[in-house]
Amino acid sequence: MQVTLLISALNQNIDELIKKMKFTGDAVIVDQCDKDGKEERKESDRTIKIILSSERGVGASRNLCIDNSFGDIVLFGDDDIVYDPDYAAKVSSEFEKHPEADIIMFNFDVCEERRTYINEGFKKLSKYNIGRFPAYSIAARREALISKKVRFSTLFGGGAKYSNGEDSLFLRDALRSGLKLYASVVELGKEIPRQSTWFEGYTEKFFFDRGVLFAFLYGKSAWIWRLRFILTKKEMFTGTIKRKEANRLMKEGLKEGFELLKKGN
């Protein structure tokens, strides 16, 4: 199977980026910068499409990757990932072993303080356990994505109005469309620690935006998920914002989220 890496980047030197990430196969790179343009590099054993875009937002960037993708399998990537030499073979092998899977979530070597998940066995995923996965863990059968018209939200994520959550919404929509999602223990590479493009601490914006996201993710159940989030995440309340204020901010965010949904966003 042909695996194409879909890379979302921001103001990068493309040649340095390719060298730094060490990927060896086909790729689509969307670099959000101050100009627009396209380039296609054909090498002896791979093709790299390069798209320069002045549009902002990681969701828009990833959608542009999908629109310009090719091959059998697409693997979403970030510019802070260094890939193993055999990453494409690993991805292809997992999909060949599991024809029932439309999307597979892969492991990466991530420092403990930034890790949100680790797959410990091959298993099917549901709406209850997809919220932990970053976009760079996602590989999908390209035709399945295109046929079901699954895309990333442009309201959430780095560069968008609301901080993050575009990856969770993408997986939620994939499930709703009927695609089958699985988690794999196979590791594809390593994350290079860097400053987050969206996380600035547990600020007022963090809690408000999380409320908006919960409205989109959970619908009528969002009020319960909001309460669970507030009660179980004790590490969030060691700074200036306390639990009572965070609860108020999330409620306000929920209200805004439901208003957006009423308007068809």
N, C-alpha and C positions, 0 to 999 in steps of 0.2 A: 504494500500500500504506500502511496505517496503522501508524506506528511509535510504540511506547510506551516511554518511558524508565523504567527500573526503578532507583530510587535507594535505596541503603543509607546511612543517616546515623546519627549518634550524638549525642544531646543538642543538637539544632539548633533554632533559631528558624525555623519553616517559611517564613514570609514573607521573611525575610532570605536563607534558603537559595535559594528560587526566584529571587530578584533576583540573587544572587551567581552562580548557575550559568548564568543567561541562556538557559535552554532555552525554546523557544517552542511545543512540542507537548504531546501527551498524556503523562501520567506517573503512576507509582505511587511514592509516597515512604513508606518505612518508617523511622521514627525510633525508635531504641531509647533509651528514657528511663525515667522512674520511674513511668509510668502507662500505661494501655491505653485505646484508643479509636479511632474511625474517623470520617472526614469525607470528603465528596466535593464538590469544587468544579467547577461547570460554567460555563465561560466561553463566549464567542461562538464560539471556534474550537478549544477544547480542553477536556479533562476531566482533573482531577488528583485521584487518590485518595490520601488521607493516612491512614496507619496508625501509631498510637502503640503501642509494644510494650515491656513490661518485661522481655521475654526477652533474653538476651545471646548474642552470637556472630554474626559476619558471615554465616556459612552459613545460620543460621536466618533472618536478616533477608532475604537474597536469596531463600530459598525462600518466604517470606511474600510477597515481591514477585511471584514467579511465580504463586503461588496466587491472587493478586488482579489478575493482569494481564489485558489486553484488547488487541485489535488484531491485526494480521497479523505484525508483526515486533516483538520486544522487544530493547532495547538496555540492557545493564547499565551502571549509572553509579555514581560515587562523589561524595561531597559536596565534593571538591577539584578537580572538573573544570568548566571554563567552555566551553560549547558554541558552535560556530560558528552563525550565524543559520540556515544552510541544512543543518544536520546531518541532519535527518530526510529531506530530499529526497535527500541523498547516500546514505544508507542504503537507502532505497527503490529508488533507481536501480541500486545494485549488485546487489541481490537480483533485480530485474527483468532485468538483464543476464545473471545467472548462476542460472538455475532449478535447476541441478544442486547448488547450495549450500544446505545446511540451516543452517550457521553460518558467519559471516564475521567475521574479526578485522580491526579497523580501526586505523589509525595515530592517534596523538595527539602534540602538541608537548609533549615532556617534557625537563626539564633533563638534561644529559649524565650527571651522577652518579647519577641515578635511572632512567635508561633501561635497560630489559631487552631491548628488541627494536625493530626497525624493519623494516617490510615494504617490500621493494624491487621487488616484482612480484606479480601475482595468481598464486597457486599453491596447490595442494592440500597439506593438512597431514597428518602421520602421527603416530604415537605417539612418534617420535624428535624432533619439533621443536615440541611444544605446551607445553613446560614454561616458556617465557619470557613467556607472555602473562598480563597482569593481567585481572581480571574486567571492568574497564571497557572493554576492547577488544572484548568479545564482543557480537555481535548474532546473533539466532537467529529462525528461523521459529517462532512461538509454538506452533502446532499440532504441530510436530515434537517440540518439547521435552515437551509435555504427553502426546502419544501414547506417547513412549518413556520417560516418567517419569524424565527426567534431572533430578537435584537436586544441590544443594551439600552437601558433608559438613558436619556440625555438630561434628566433632571437631577440625577445623583452621581456622585463620584468627583474626583479631582477636576477642578476647572468648571464644575457645574454649580447650580444654585445651592444644592444640598450636599453635605459633605461626602458621604459614602453610601454604599449599599447597592450600587449598580450590578455587582456580581451576584448578590443574593437574589435580586429581582430577575436577573437573566436566568438563573437556575430555576426559580419559581415558575417563570413563564415556559421554560423548557418542559418542566413536569406537566404543567397545565395543557401543553400542546400534545401530550401523549408520548413524548420521548422518554426513554428508559435511561436512568442515571445510575452509575456504579462508582465505587471507590476502589482504588488499587494500591497495593503496598509498594509498587515499583517507583523508584526515585529517579528523577530526570536531571537534577542539577542542584545548584546552590544559590541562595540569595546573598547578594552583597549588601550588608547593612547600610542604610542611608536615612536621612531625615525624611519623614513622611511628607507627601505632597498635600495631605489634607488634615492630618491629626495634629492639633496644636494643644492637646491636653483636654481635660474634662471641663470645657468652657460652657458658657450659656448656649453658644451655637451648637456645640456637640449634642447637648440634651434636646434642644429644640429640633434639630435636624433628625435625631434618632426617633423622635415622635412622629415626624412626617413620614419617615421610612416605615415605621411600624404600621401606620395606616395603610400604606401601599402593600406591605407584605402580608398582613394578617386580617385586614378588613374589620369586621365586627368584633373579632377576638383580640384586636389590638389593645384594648383597655386592660385585658388580663395579662397580655405579654408585657405591657408597660409596667404593671405592678411587679411582675416576676423579675424584670430587669432591674428595677429600682431596689428590690429587696435582696437580691442575690449578689450583685456586683459591688461588694463592700469597698474594693480598692479604689473606686471612683470618688469616694467622699473623704479623702484625706487632704484635699485642697480647700479652696475658698467656697466652693459650691457644696452645700449640704444636701442631704437626701430630700428634705421637704421642698427646697427650691428646685432641685432636679425634677422632682415629680411634677411641680407646677409647669416647668418648661416643657416637659414631654407632653403634658396635657394640651398645652397651647400648640405644640407641633402636630399632635394628633388632629386637632380641630382644623388646622390648615391643610393637612393631608387629605382629610375627608372632603373639604371644600374643593380641592384640586381634582379629586376623583369624581365629584359631582359634575365638574366642568369637562370631564372626559380626558383628563391628562393621564 
